[in-house]
Amino acid sequence: MDDWHFDTRSVHAGRNQGPLQDPNEPRPDGLGTPVVPGIQPSSAYYFDSLDSLDRAFDDPTKGFVYARHGGQTGGLFGEAIADLEGADGAVAFSSGMAAVHAALLASEPSKPRGILASRDLYGATQALLTNLFAPQGIPIRLVDTTELGAVRDALGEGPRLLYVETISNPLMRLADLAVLADLAHGAGAHLIVDNTFASPYLCRPIEHGADAVVHSATKYLGGHGDLTAGVVAAQADLLPALGLVSRLVGGTLGAFDAWLALRGLRTLSLRLERQCANALALARALRDHPRIARVHYPGLGDHAQHALARRLFADRGFSGMLSFELAGAEVRQVRAFMDALNLLLPAPTMGDVYSLALYPAQASHRGLSPEQRAALGIGDNLVRISCGIESPDDIIADVLQALDAAR
């Protein structure tokens, strides 16, 4: 599999039967090997001897013991993501926020050595830092990570890790991962990257020097709006701590959601190719529209980081996500626009096969005050779109008619 293209690997990753079954060995009684791995929901596993059980407790590669420590279906999903991200391993979690929490804990931030993070973060991630870590005495500093001088200065204070998003939510700002990795490692810090908006189809942060990659697998990896999951893919030095957090905190991914996530991976490349094309078409259609003050999409040539987007994503696309500001709109007009949509669903998520519209001030960043949102550039007139795989003509037509209806 090492020489297969990404598109091929995403179809076949996680199809083996896990460490307890070699897929190349004949099945009992001459039975064939299923092309789709089964769901293994068992809460516990038994062994022929206590010695074998003892070895499995000490070394998960010797077998599964208890579902909170990990199970076969979740293990296959972790193996698949590790392969697609180019990581040494991965641990699956019950939600994206559980994965974020685990990745932060695994880097062992402390009172003298805290967390440096991008100020452009998903609202719940920022709330996790300020509402849970900071009250425990962990120093938290948020910086504009597009300003590399500011990052360099902040790293001089000795944080244990730097946390960024490949593509920020919701303003579509990009992280120059290779430069940030060099800066972080030079200061003795880990670089942890939330790659949810990009997915490994567009970008694999470990190839740029990241130590760990976080996904809300609820989004593009699953892709169908029918599961909740998270995953952290990491290099070898962080894997023991990630496993320990998973076992002790208990945010383990269940077998059924793990199976759905594996199912979703099979079409990741096809979905993202269409979603990126749809987002670019919509961004171009809105760029000169009189009701739109600004479109945030790195695929547009006038985006401040368009050149960086080309370096990060090559020729694969520029994301299925975009956001835009309604010219002169107040909350009332934004609500009217959202209510007038027919095809796009006003749901608080993204990355699904159907197109979605979200109002950040009310959903993803509702935990921040209006002043905090304004400081980040998230105004009350900002709308975020997650393009699905429908016809681009239908997506564009729905957005345009909703703009007309919201006058």
Disulfide bonds with the S-S distance in Angstrom:
none
